[in-house]
Structure formats: C-alpha cells, structure tokens
Amino acid sequence: MKTDPESFIRANTSLTAPPHVPEIRLHLASEAHDLWLKTEEELEAIGLPPPFWAFAWAGGQGLARYVLDHPDTVAGKRVLDFASGSGLVAIAAKLAGASHVLAADIDPWAETATRLNAAENDVALDFTGDDLIGRIMDVDVILAGDVFYDRDFADRLIPWFRQLAGEDRLVLVGDPGRAYLPKDRLEAEASYQVPVTRALEDSEVKKTTVWRFLAG
C-alpha cells in the first residue's frame, strides 16, 4: 500500500457514534474531514479504494440496531458479517452475545478499520478478505447490510443467500431500498427510520428494513 492504513484512518476520521446505534463508536469521516472531499483520482493516488468503511450506511445501522434489540438472533452463535465495511454490524453481533464473529470484506482497508473499531468497543472479531468459502461452513447466521446496490453483485449474491437459507442458516439483510433488492425472496423482520448524511443518501432519514432471506 502507498499509505499506511492505520495512520491514515486515525488522521482522517473521528470517533463517532452512528445516530441509530449510539452504543457503538466508530472511526468515521464527516464533512469536516478531508477524506470526504477527495476525488476518486486523489484516492487512487494514495492507494486508497473508495472508503466505504468510513461511513455508517443506513442498511448497516438498521441491521446493527436489530441485532442489539434482538440478541437471541445471534447469542451463542457463529456469525458472518458479509461486506463488513466499518465492522459496525460485526461489533453489534459480538456485543449481542455471538460466540464468534467473522467480518468479511475484500477491501484491505476495511480490515484495518474493523480492527480499530473492534478495539474501541472492546470486542474481539476475526476477519477475512479472501478465504470466505473455506470458512462459511462454520457459520450459523449471515448478516449483510447495503449489499444490493449493484446488479452484477446482486446476481451473484441472491443464489448464494438462497442456498445458505436452504441449509437452515439465518440470513438477515439490512437495506434502505437499494435498486437490486430481491423483495420476492425476502420476509420483513423490522423497519427503522435511520438518520443518515444527506450527501451520502440524498435524504436526512432513510426507511431501512431488516429482511430475512427465504430458501427455495
């Protein structure tokens, strides 16, 4: 990497509690940070992929809130937080009593952010960036926030989530109405009005639903 991730994250974020999950503190960027203003070209120049880990997205906030309010969902179970980003949902699962939490994200910067955020919340998480298939057999619950924003990605996720649900695993998705959400495959568990940053979502509040993925 051209830039040290931990030093960069500490310098370009602040410890902040997401508005819908005040129990958790994360290293997040706001309009006050230079990171918010950097173009894709500037990010590429310093070796930084788009910093999705620097923001508490609506789907993740809703899913984290649900897990904290319904700890029986994960308590004593092995949990995967898929496309973990900041680690918000993974941290919530651990705080709710999960026996083991694996955060997964292909962005190596997300690993650093998740590690820093986990330490700030005094929880222990595992992380993987490229060995998910080999570790999914040990998972009871799959949590995924804000993953249906891209058609190709959604086309790959849907059959995989259906397969996991068909294996009697609980698959929960947090989503504020992303374009490729497969509602015909889902059953609503809870809905929230999640405060968000207008610059991210073109709205100050997003209705966010936690869905259970159906098998078959």
Backbone as CSV, one residue per row, in Angstrom:
resi,resn,N_x,N_y,N_z,CA_x,CA_y,CA_z,C_x,C_y,C_z
1,MET,0.833,-1.195,0.000,0.000,0.000,0.000,0.877,1.258,0.000
2,LYS,0.422,2.288,-0.707,1.180,3.525,-0.757,1.082,4.308,0.548
3,THR,0.020,4.073,1.309,-0.238,4.816,2.530,-0.516,3.832,3.657
4,ASP,-0.026,4.121,4.843,-0.292,3.251,5.984,-1.752,3.397,6.396
5,PRO,-2.539,2.309,6.323,-3.975,2.438,6.595,-4.291,2.948,7.997
6,GLU,-3.632,2.415,9.012,-3.990,2.829,10.368,-3.714,4.307,10.591
7,SER,-2.557,4.775,10.157,-2.238,6.193,10.323,-3.218,7.067,9.566
8,PHE,-3.565,6.649,8.338,-4.497,7.430,7.533,-5.876,7.474,8.179
9,ILE,-6.362,6.330,8.650,-7.693,6.283,9.264,-7.734,7.164,10.512
10,ARG,-6.729,7.077,11.332,-6.709,7.895,12.552,-6.666,9.393,12.222
11,ALA,-5.986,9.749,11.143,-5.832,11.162,10.799,-7.042,11.728,10.073
12,ASN,-7.850,10.873,9.440,-8.923,11.356,8.564,-10.321,10.989,9.032
13,THR,-10.446,10.521,10.260,-11.755,10.197,10.827,-11.801,10.676,12.269
14,SER,-12.982,10.621,12.830,-13.172,10.892,14.257,-13.983,9.756,14.864
15,LEU,-13.776,9.497,16.141,-14.593,8.502,16.831,-15.985,9.074,17.026
16,THR,-16.958,8.399,16.415,-18.327,8.893,16.374,-19.292,7.748,16.611
17,ALA,-20.390,8.018,17.316,-21.451,7.027,17.476,-22.457,7.202,16.349
18,PRO,-22.704,6.188,15.527,-23.745,6.304,14.494,-25.075,6.667,15.154
19,PRO,-25.869,7.540,14.546,-27.067,8.045,15.219,-28.074,6.981,15.610
20,HIS,-28.166,5.894,14.849,-29.159,4.869,15.154,-28.601,3.762,16.047
21,VAL,-27.292,3.819,16.291,-26.640,2.801,17.127,-25.688,3.512,18.087
22,PRO,-26.212,4.292,19.031,-25.350,5.115,19.882,-24.474,4.310,20.832
23,GLU,-24.744,3.008,20.967,-23.921,2.188,21.855,-22.526,1.926,21.299
24,ILE,-22.334,2.149,20.004,-21.100,1.766,19.316,-20.385,3.014,18.811
25,ARG,-19.066,3.030,18.976,-18.245,4.137,18.467,-17.350,3.631,17.347
26,LEU,-17.305,4.402,16.266,-16.544,4.009,15.073,-15.665,5.156,14.603
27,HIS,-14.597,4.807,13.897,-13.786,5.799,13.203,-14.503,6.145,11.899
28,LEU,-15.171,7.292,11.870,-15.980,7.682,10.712,-15.535,9.037,10.185
29,ALA,-15.766,9.243,8.896,-15.489,10.526,8.258,-16.762,11.357,8.199
30,SER,-16.625,12.633,8.346,-17.748,13.554,8.187,-17.335,14.653,7.221
31,GLU,-18.250,15.571,6.974,-17.942,16.670,6.065,-16.760,17.489,6.554
32,ALA,-16.415,17.366,7.832,-15.306,18.129,8.391,-13.944,17.533,8.033
33,HIS,-13.934,16.332,7.474,-12.676,15.656,7.175,-12.329,15.762,5.692
34,ASP,-11.033,15.881,5.416,-10.573,15.953,4.032,-10.973,14.719,3.242
35,LEU,-11.074,13.571,3.910,-11.424,12.333,3.227,-12.741,12.470,2.488
36,TRP,-13.666,13.226,3.053,-14.990,13.411,2.467,-14.903,14.099,1.103
37,LEU,-13.878,14.940,0.948,-13.784,15.793,-0.229,-12.893,15.223,-1.324
38,LYS,-12.165,14.166,-1.051,-11.215,13.650,-2.023,-11.935,13.018,-3.216
39,THR,-11.417,13.272,-4.391,-11.963,12.667,-5.607,-11.432,11.245,-5.750
40,GLU,-12.034,10.485,-6.671,-11.548,9.123,-6.921,-10.091,9.142,-7.377
41,GLU,-9.716,10.160,-8.156,-8.343,10.258,-8.635,-7.390,10.497,-7.467
42,GLU,-7.785,11.341,-6.540,-6.937,11.601,-5.370,-6.819,10.367,-4.497
43,LEU,-7.921,9.647,-4.336,-7.873,8.413,-3.548,-6.960,7.389,-4.214
44,GLU,-7.055,7.261,-5.534,-6.212,6.307,-6.251,-4.743,6.671,-6.111
45,ALA,-4.453,7.968,-6.091,-3.066,8.418,-5.999,-2.414,8.014,-4.679
46,ILE,-3.216,7.901,-3.631,-2.657,7.495,-2.341,-2.890,6.008,-2.073
47,GLY,-3.421,5.299,-3.092,-3.605,3.864,-2.961,-4.796,3.462,-2.132
48,LEU,-5.835,4.281,-2.134,-7.000,4.027,-1.293,-8.226,3.727,-2.153
49,PRO,-8.816,2.511,-2.033,-10.087,2.235,-2.709,-11.182,3.129,-2.137
50,PRO,-12.341,3.224,-2.801,-13.442,4.028,-2.236,-13.675,3.642,-0.779
51,PRO,-13.650,4.617,0.132,-13.637,4.309,1.572,-15.025,4.041,2.153
52,PHE,-15.653,2.953,1.721,-16.972,2.604,2.243,-16.924,2.358,3.752
53,TRP,-15.765,1.952,4.263,-15.590,1.682,5.690,-15.660,2.948,6.541
54,ALA,-15.612,4.110,5.919,-15.549,5.370,6.674,-16.920,5.948,6.985
55,PHE,-17.998,5.244,6.592,-19.345,5.769,6.764,-20.252,4.695,7.346
56,ALA,-21.204,5.116,8.170,-22.200,4.201,8.743,-23.433,4.233,7.848
57,TRP,-23.496,3.313,6.894,-24.574,3.292,5.914,-25.891,2.873,6.565
58,ALA,-26.982,3.273,5.948,-28.305,3.074,6.549,-28.621,1.605,6.796
59,GLY,-28.332,0.742,5.804,-28.628,-0.676,5.970,-27.866,-1.293,7.129
60,GLY,-26.605,-0.929,7.256,-25.803,-1.435,8.359,-26.295,-0.942,9.704
61,GLN,-26.687,0.336,9.771,-27.215,0.858,11.031,-28.498,0.134,11.437
62,GLY,-29.392,-0.080,10.468,-30.633,-0.778,10.782,-30.384,-2.204,11.234
63,LEU,-29.477,-2.893,10.558,-29.177,-4.278,10.902,-28.498,-4.370,12.266
64,ALA,-27.584,-3.454,12.548,-26.936,-3.433,13.857,-27.954,-3.169,14.967
65,ARG,-28.882,-2.236,14.706,-29.925,-1.936,15.697,-30.779,-3.181,15.965
66,TYR,-31.130,-3.884,14.912,-31.961,-5.088,15.064,-31.243,-6.148,15.897
67,VAL,-29.981,-6.360,15.621,-29.215,-7.371,16.352,-29.105,-7.008,17.831
68,LEU,-28.858,-5.756,18.118,-28.756,-5.332,19.518,-30.090,-5.441,20.233
69,ASP,-31.177,-5.155,19.529,-32.504,-5.216,20.144,-33.067,-6.635,20.207
70,HIS,-32.508,-7.536,19.409,-32.949,-8.937,19.379,-31.729,-9.841,19.532
71,PRO,-31.077,-9.809,20.695,-29.825,-10.547,20.859,-29.964,-12.052,20.664
72,ASP,-31.183,-12.584,20.851,-31.383,-14.020,20.640,-31.086,-14.430,19.196
73,THR,-31.086,-13.450,18.285,-30.767,-13.735,16.883,-29.361,-14.302,16.730
74,VAL,-28.442,-13.815,17.568,-27.033,-14.194,17.399,-26.400,-14.785,18.653
75,ALA,-27.039,-14.668,19.792,-26.415,-15.075,21.053,-25.988,-16.538,21.016
76,GLY,-24.724,-16.782,21.344,-24.190,-18.130,21.364,-23.954,-18.741,20.003
77,LYS,-24.085,-17.950,18.931,-23.976,-18.484,17.567,-22.734,-17.938,16.862
78,ARG,-22.394,-18.600,15.776,-21.262,-18.188,14.946,-21.806,-17.328,13.807
79,VAL,-21.285,-16.140,13.689,-21.880,-15.121,12.826,-20.879,-14.648,11.779
80,LEU,-21.362,-14.469,10.560,-20.607,-13.825,9.487,-21.228,-12.471,9.192
81,ASP,-20.417,-11.425,9.230,-20.836,-10.104,8.755,-20.235,-9.924,7.375
82,PHE,-21.071,-10.079,6.352,-20.605,-10.065,4.965,-20.536,-8.641,4.442
83,ALA,-19.436,-8.306,3.727,-19.197,-6.938,3.244,-19.226,-5.980,4.426
84,SER,-18.342,-6.232,5.357,-18.423,-5.642,6.693,-18.173,-4.143,6.739
85,GLY,-17.325,-3.621,5.848,-17.053,-2.185,5.862,-16.375,-1.749,7.144
86,SER,-17.051,-0.924,7.915,-16.502,-0.415,9.179,-16.481,-1.459,10.282
87,GLY,-17.215,-2.559,10.091,-17.348,-3.552,11.152,-18.504,-3.286,12.093
88,LEU,-19.351,-2.313,11.768,-20.454,-1.941,12.650,-21.334,-3.136,13.007
89,VAL,-21.795,-3.885,12.016,-22.714,-4.995,12.268,-21.998,-6.120,13.007
90,ALA,-20.756,-6.371,12.653,-19.979,-7.398,13.343,-19.820,-7.062,14.825
91,ILE,-19.538,-5.806,15.119,-19.391,-5.370,16.506,-20.707,-5.530,17.253
92,ALA,-21.809,-5.143,16.604,-23.117,-5.293,17.236,-23.394,-6.760,17.560
93,ALA,-23.050,-7.663,16.636,-23.280,-9.086,16.868,-22.487,-9.586,18.066
94,LYS,-21.257,-9.147,18.172,-20.438,-9.575,19.307,-20.976,-9.013,20.609
95,LEU,-21.387,-7.756,20.607,-21.967,-7.150,21.809,-23.263,-7.841,22.209
96,ALA,-23.972,-8.405,21.223,-25.239,-9.092,21.491,-25.028,-10.539,21.933
97,GLY,-23.776,-10.976,22.012,-23.515,-12.293,22.582,-23.128,-13.388,21.625
98,ALA,-22.827,-13.068,20.371,-22.372,-14.093,19.434,-21.114,-14.759,19.974
99,SER,-21.017,-16.066,19.780,-19.842,-16.788,20.282,-18.606,-16.503,19.444
100,HIS,-18.801,-16.272,18.153,-17.690,-15.952,17.262,-18.233,-15.118,16.118
101,VAL,-17.500,-14.080,15.740,-17.921,-13.214,14.642,-16.784,-13.101,13.639
102,LEU,-17.108,-13.412,12.393,-16.177,-13.270,11.286,-16.637,-12.109,10.417
103,ALA,-15.827,-11.062,10.344,-16.103,-9.942,9.445,-15.396,-10.220,8.127
104,ALA,-16.102,-10.045,7.013,-15.535,-10.335,5.696,-15.680,-9.130,4.786
105,ASP,-14.578,-8.751,4.148,-14.613,-7.647,3.187,-13.395,-7.759,2.289
106,ILE,-13.577,-7.506,0.993,-12.460,-7.629,0.061,-11.515,-6.434,0.127
107,ASP,-11.923,-5.349,0.769,-11.092,-4.150,0.878,-10.137,-4.302,2.062
108,PRO,-8.825,-4.331,1.820,-7.893,-4.476,2.943,-7.951,-3.318,3.928
109,TRP,-8.395,-2.152,3.472,-8.552,-1.030,4.392,-9.677,-1.299,5.383
110,ALA,-10.685,-2.033,4.958,-11.781,-2.371,5.865,-11.278,-3.228,7.020
111,GLU,-10.295,-4.074,6.763,-9.738,-4.880,7.850,-9.129,-3.996,8.927
112,THR,-8.365,-3.007,8.512,-7.758,-2.092,9.487,-8.829,-1.313,10.228
113,ALA,-9.824,-0.797,9.489,-10.900,-0.046,10.133,-11.665,-0.919,11.118
114,THR,-11.965,-2.148,10.722,-12.696,-3.061,11.606,-11.884,-3.375,12.852
115,ARG,-10.600,-3.601,12.681,-9.750,-3.893,13.834,-9.728,-2.717,14.813
116,LEU,-9.560,-1.504,14.288,-9.547,-0.321,15.149,-10.893,-0.124,15.845
117,ASN,-11.972,-0.323,15.101,-13.305,-0.129,15.672,-13.634,-1.207,16.705
118,ALA,-13.221,-2.437,16.450,-13.448,-3.502,17.412,-12.719,-3.204,18.720
119,ALA,-11.482,-2.744,18.610,-10.723,-2.414,19.815,-11.382,-1.282,20.581
120,GLU,-11.905,-0.300,19.872,-12.559,0.833,20.535,-13.782,0.383,21.315
121,ASN,-14.453,-0.680,20.851,-15.654,-1.187,21.507,-15.387,-2.415,22.375
122,ASP,-14.095,-2.726,22.549,-13.650,-3.786,23.448,-14.261,-5.135,23.093
123,VAL,-14.252,-5.462,21.797,-14.718,-6.779,21.350,-13.642,-7.414,20.482
124,ALA,-13.674,-8.728,20.403,-12.728,-9.479,19.580,-13.448,-10.023,18.349
125,LEU,-12.936,-9.681,17.175,-13.503,-10.147,15.912,-12.431,-10.850,15.096
126,ASP,-12.852,-11.774,14.274,-11.989,-12.362,13.255,-12.281,-11.642,11.941
127,PHE,-11.357,-11.722,10.982,-11.537,-11.021,9.711,-10.986,-11.884,8.592
128,THR,-11.675,-11.854,7.439,-11.157,-12.497,6.245,-11.417,-11.617,5.032
129,GLY,-10.471,-11.633,4.111,-10.649,-10.882,2.882,-10.768,-11.768,1.666
130,ASP,-10.281,-13.016,1.762,-10.242,-13.846,0.550,-10.447,-15.333,0.814
131,ASP,-10.814,-15.725,2.013,-10.956,-17.148,2.321,-12.346,-17.449,2.860
132,LEU,-13.355,-16.789,2.303,-14.699,-16.915,2.851,-15.288,-18.302,2.608
133,ILE,-15.102,-18.847,1.423,-15.708,-20.131,1.095,-15.214,-21.219,2.053
134,GLY,-13.946,-21.158,2.395,-13.400,-22.171,3.279,-13.879,-22.067,4.716
135,ARG,-14.499,-20.943,5.064,-14.883,-20.731,6.460,-16.394,-20.648,6.670
136,ILE,-17.164,-20.618,5.601,-18.604,-20.430,5.730,-19.287,-21.629,6.365
137,MET,-18.670,-22.800,6.314,-19.302,-23.997,6.867,-19.506,-23.888,8.376
138,ASP,-18.717,-23.053,9.030,-18.807,-22.923,10.477,-19.753,-21.823,10.936
139,VAL,-20.517,-21.237,10.011,-21.336,-20.069,10.320,-22.802,-20.457,10.490
140,ASP,-23.450,-19.911,11.540,-24.874,-20.137,11.780,-25.744,-19.015,11.237
141,VAL,-25.240,-17.768,11.313,-26.019,-16.583,10.955,-25.186,-15.733,10.004
142,ILE,-25.814,-15.286,8.925,-25.160,-14.387,7.968,-25.872,-13.045,8.023
143,LEU,-25.108,-11.987,8.236,-25.627,-10.624,8.283,-25.016,-9.829,7.127
144,ALA,-25.841,-9.061,6.422,-25.347,-8.306,5.269,-26.101,-6.986,5.168
145,GLY,-25.387,-5.895,5.283,-26.003,-4.573,5.165,-25.595,-3.881,3.876
146,ASP,-26.570,-3.319,3.172,-26.302,-2.475,1.994,-25.529,-3.216,0.907
147,VAL,-25.963,-4.412,0.538,-25.216,-5.184,-0.462,-25.894,-5.239,-1.826
148,PHE,-27.117,-4.711,-1.956,-27.847,-4.848,-3.220,-27.870,-3.543,-4.018
149,TYR,-26.700,-2.917,-4.119,-26.585,-1.638,-4.819,-26.127,-1.795,-6.266
150,ASP,-25.668,-2.999,-6.643,-25.106,-3.235,-7.968,-25.738,-4.489,-8.561
151,ARG,-26.136,-4.422,-9.834,-26.853,-5.545,-10.444,-26.013,-6.822,-10.486
152,ASP,-24.776,-6.709,-10.962,-23.946,-7.904,-11.083,-23.663,-8.527,-9.725
153,PHE,-23.392,-7.692,-8.749,-23.130,-8.186,-7.397,-24.379,-8.869,-6.848
154,ALA,-25.521,-8.243,-7.034,-26.779,-8.831,-6.561,-27.045,-10.176,-7.240
155,ASP,-26.755,-10.273,-8.535,-26.987,-11.519,-9.257,-26.137,-12.655,-8.707
156,ARG,-24.975,-12.332,-8.162,-24.129,-13.365,-7.554,-24.573,-13.693,-6.133
157,LEU,-25.041,-12.686,-5.419,-25.409,-12.887,-4.014,-26.705,-13.672,-3.849
158,ILE,-27.685,-13.395,-4.684,-29.022,-13.970,-4.476,-29.004,-15.495,-4.433
159,PRO,-28.419,-16.188,-5.413,-28.421,-17.655,-5.309,-27.606,-18.171,-4.132
160,TRP,-26.548,-17.465,-3.776,-25.740,-17.879,-2.633,-26.524,-17.740,-1.329
161,PHE,-27.199,-16.607,-1.155,-28.009,-16.409,0.054,-29.156,-17.418,0.106
162,ARG,-29.761,-17.704,-1.045,-30.832,-18.716,-1.075,-30.295,-20.079,-0.646
163,GLN,-29.125,-20.424,-1.117,-28.515,-21.695,-0.737,-28.262,-21.749,0.764
164,LEU,-27.709,-20.670,1.316,-27.418,-20.633,2.745,-28.703,-20.750,3.558
165,ALA,-29.738,-20.023,3.135,-31.018,-20.113,3.834,-31.584,-21.524,3.749
166,GLY,-31.371,-22.188,2.612,-31.842,-23.550,2.440,-31.110,-24.557,3.297
167,GLU,-29.958,-24.159,3.818,-29.193,-25.010,4.729,-29.533,-24.722,6.191
168,ASP,-30.687,-24.087,6.397,-31.165,-23.748,7.742,-30.264,-22.758,8.454
169,ARG,-29.624,-21.905,7.687,-28.880,-20.797,8.284,-29.752,-19.543,8.201
170,LEU,-29.638,-18.695,9.193,-30.388,-17.448,9.202,-29.604,-16.406,8.408
171,VAL,-30.228,-15.859,7.369,-29.615,-14.811,6.552,-30.447,-13.551,6.708
172,LEU,-29.855,-12.521,7.302,-30.541,-11.250,7.514,-29.862,-10.156,6.705
173,VAL,-30.678,-9.348,6.048,-30.196,-8.279,5.185,-30.758,-6.950,5.686
174,GLY,-29.903,-5.955,5.833,-30.345,-4.598,6.149,-30.296,-3.752,4.896
175,ASP,-31.408,-3.126,4.535,-31.450,-2.426,3.243,-32.415,-1.243,3.285
176,PRO,-31.981,-0.067,2.794,-32.846,1.113,2.764,-33.516,1.352,1.414
177,GLY,-33.718,0.258,0.644,-34.349,0.403,-0.656,-33.380,0.496,-1.799
178,ARG,-32.277,-0.246,-1.728,-31.319,-0.270,-2.835,-31.972,-0.853,-4.091
179,ALA,-31.409,-0.506,-5.229,-32.075,-0.763,-6.504,-32.285,-2.242,-6.798
180,TYR,-31.410,-3.102,-6.329,-31.463,-4.508,-6.746,-31.825,-5.437,-5.589
181,LEU,-32.532,-4.914,-4.616,-33.021,-5.721,-3.501,-34.080,-6.708,-4.006
182,PRO,-33.889,-8.023,-3.803,-34.846,-9.016,-4.314,-36.004,-9.239,-3.338
183,LYS,-36.962,-8.328,-3.317,-38.023,-8.383,-2.313,-38.840,-9.666,-2.376
184,ASP,-38.908,-10.279,-3.551,-39.685,-11.514,-3.673,-39.006,-12.689,-2.975
185,ARG,-37.757,-12.499,-2.550,-37.021,-13.553,-1.849,-36.932,-13.284,-0.353
186,LEU,-37.620,-12.261,0.128,-37.387,-11.756,1.473,-38.669,-11.683,2.297
187,GLU,-38.480,-11.718,3.607,-39.583,-11.504,4.546,-39.133,-10.454,5.555
188,ALA,-39.933,-9.399,5.726,-39.552,-8.297,6.599,-39.599,-8.707,8.057
189,GLU,-38.561,-8.316,8.802,-38.481,-8.570,10.239,-38.711,-7.296,11.049
190,ALA,-38.222,-6.156,10.567,-38.371,-4.889,11.288,-38.031,-3.745,10.348
191,SER,-38.560,-2.557,10.642,-38.236,-1.363,9.868,-37.881,-0.227,10.816
192,TYR,-36.969,0.623,10.365,-36.489,1.737,11.176,-36.397,2.988,10.312
193,GLN,-36.500,4.133,10.963,-36.198,5.405,10.336,-34.788,5.784,10.766
194,VAL,-33.844,5.660,9.861,-32.430,5.801,10.207,-31.903,7.165,9.763
195,PRO,-31.409,7.980,10.693,-30.779,9.245,10.300,-29.502,8.968,9.512
196,VAL,-29.330,9.674,8.412,-28.157,9.500,7.555,-27.661,10.875,7.111
197,THR,-26.522,10.869,6.447,-25.958,12.100,5.920,-26.527,12.366,4.532
198,ARG,-27.082,13.539,4.337,-27.741,13.848,3.064,-26.785,13.688,1.884
199,ALA,-25.534,14.023,2.061,-24.579,13.920,0.963,-24.366,12.476,0.515
200,LEU,-24.626,11.517,1.403,-24.494,10.107,1.045,-25.769,9.552,0.430
201,GLU,-26.907,9.919,0.992,-28.160,9.249,0.645,-29.200,10.167,0.002
202,ASP,-28.896,11.442,-0.195,-29.853,12.412,-0.727,-31.095,12.511,0.158
203,SER,-30.913,12.281,1.437,-32.012,12.335,2.392,-31.413,12.404,3.782
204,GLU,-32.151,12.963,4.727,-31.661,13.020,6.103,-32.126,11.827,6.917
205,VAL,-33.145,11.125,6.440,-33.648,9.926,7.103,-34.005,8.909,6.026
206,LYS,-33.605,7.661,6.227,-33.929,6.598,5.278,-34.710,5.497,5.996
207,LYS,-35.858,5.130,5.427,-36.555,3.963,5.946,-35.732,2.732,5.596
208,THR,-35.339,2.027,6.629,-34.460,0.876,6.459,-35.140,-0.364,7.029
209,THR,-35.153,-1.418,6.242,-35.813,-2.652,6.662,-34.790,-3.760,6.852
210,VAL,-35.007,-4.544,7.894,-34.239,-5.770,8.083,-35.075,-6.912,7.546
211,TRP,-34.512,-7.633,6.593,-35.209,-8.700,5.889,-34.572,-10.050,6.211
212,ARG,-35.384,-11.073,6.279,-34.882,-12.449,6.373,-34.944,-13.069,4.989
213,PHE,-33.830,-13.615,4.525,-33.777,-14.237,3.216,-34.465,-15.586,3.267
214,LEU,-35.285,-15.859,2.268,-36.046,-17.109,2.226,-35.333,-18.152,1.386
215,ALA,-35.482,-19.402,1.768,-34.916,-20.510,0.994,-35.811,-20.818,-0.203
216,GLY,-35.271,-21.538,-1.158,-36.079,-22.000,-2.280,-36.260,-20.990,-3.374
